[in-house]
Amino acid sequence: MHGRPRLPNKPLKLKGIHRVKKRQADGSIKVYLYHRATGSPLNEARLAETYADAERKMRTKGEGSFLQLIRHFDQSAYFDGLSEETRKQYIWKLKRLEVRWGSCPVATFNDADDALEFRKDALAWHNELGKASPRSADNLVAALARVLSFAKEKAVIKFNPLDTFARLYRSHRSDLTWTEELQQQFMRIARPAMVTAMVLVRNTAMRASDVRKFPWTRYDGSRVQIRSTKTGKLLWIPATRELKAHLDALNETKSGALVMLTPTGKAYTKRYFNEHWREDCDKVDAINAEAIAADADFVKTANLNFHDNRGTAATLLAEAGATAPEIAEALTWTVDKAQKVIDLYLARRGVLAANAIKKLEDYRDRTFGS
């Protein structure tokens, strides 16, 4: 029986394999395999053997050095449990850390004086990187601190010299929220897919990546399933009336597995989604006028983005009287994250103070009379 030729099995069960497609002189495409951590080429015919050799080379290379701590972190069950997007973000950071700190002896973190000296060097590096990009510098040092804290948690080292550090990047996004009027204006003139994105985020505070990939199987007619910030697991939450009405209307004419599709019926890529979102934001001049009025130098960063809707959703819940634990439960956030949003968004706008004074006045009226 003749059929389609059987393709060779992909080495998916081995972690850390990088597949590179290269066009040959005859026009054909050949796939080359590399060990991601060491860059060593792998022989597909002797995959297990060459992979084991590369792993031994990696362990030997990093024995007794900070590189060993990086491998201890990125090959752990904890790392495997992170979301795909988070792991991708870690990859470039860990590569930078390997270059800068890979040869530092592990013994440095078992001696208090040596650990203190490492802290001084790391903070000086942080400051130097910050001259070019404060945010990138913060991300790299945060990753460095996480590798060290993980090693200390697992009793691999005695001291974590970066248990705290002052960040250089100061975001002004606490001043940036989408007003109800602006969200409604956006939904009136944006393309259908972006309207759906707005409805989803303003009612669930869902991440952009989850909005793009949101399947119909995560809506049962009364609830939606969203990913928990705390555990990474999918949890069911009630759909608001607005969200239910929007999804029910879309469900009558759905044409694919995903709720949100491109004009040609395909899944949105991250880049294509961002392009469409930004174009539709520009149609409504999505900037925060109050922030600009308060700080003329703020104009460059006053453009509202998709993520600002997540803070807006939490802000509205807090303004409605929801507590931090209630917001965390409704949006599947951690309580700490919910409290941070309250502190950033509401305190600046005087909402907390206004709510507190109203409660005081109501208490006086009930207790002592008007």
LINVENZI-V58211 format. One line per field, one symbol per residue. phi: phi as a letter, one per 20 degrees, with the letter a starting at -180 (. if undefined). Layout:
phi: ???
//
This chain:
phi: .ebffffffeffeefmdddceceefenfdddddcfgfdnffdeffcfffffffffffffffegmcfgfffffefdefgffeffgffffffgffffffffecgefffggedcgffffffgffffffgfffffebgffffffffffffffffffgemececdfdfbaefeedeeffedcefgfffffgffdffgffffffffffdclfffffffdfeffecdobccdcefffdneececfefgfffffffffffcfcafefdcfgendffegfffffffffffffdlfceffffffbffegfdeffdfffffffffffffffofegfffgffdlefffffffffffeeffemffffffffffffffffednf
//
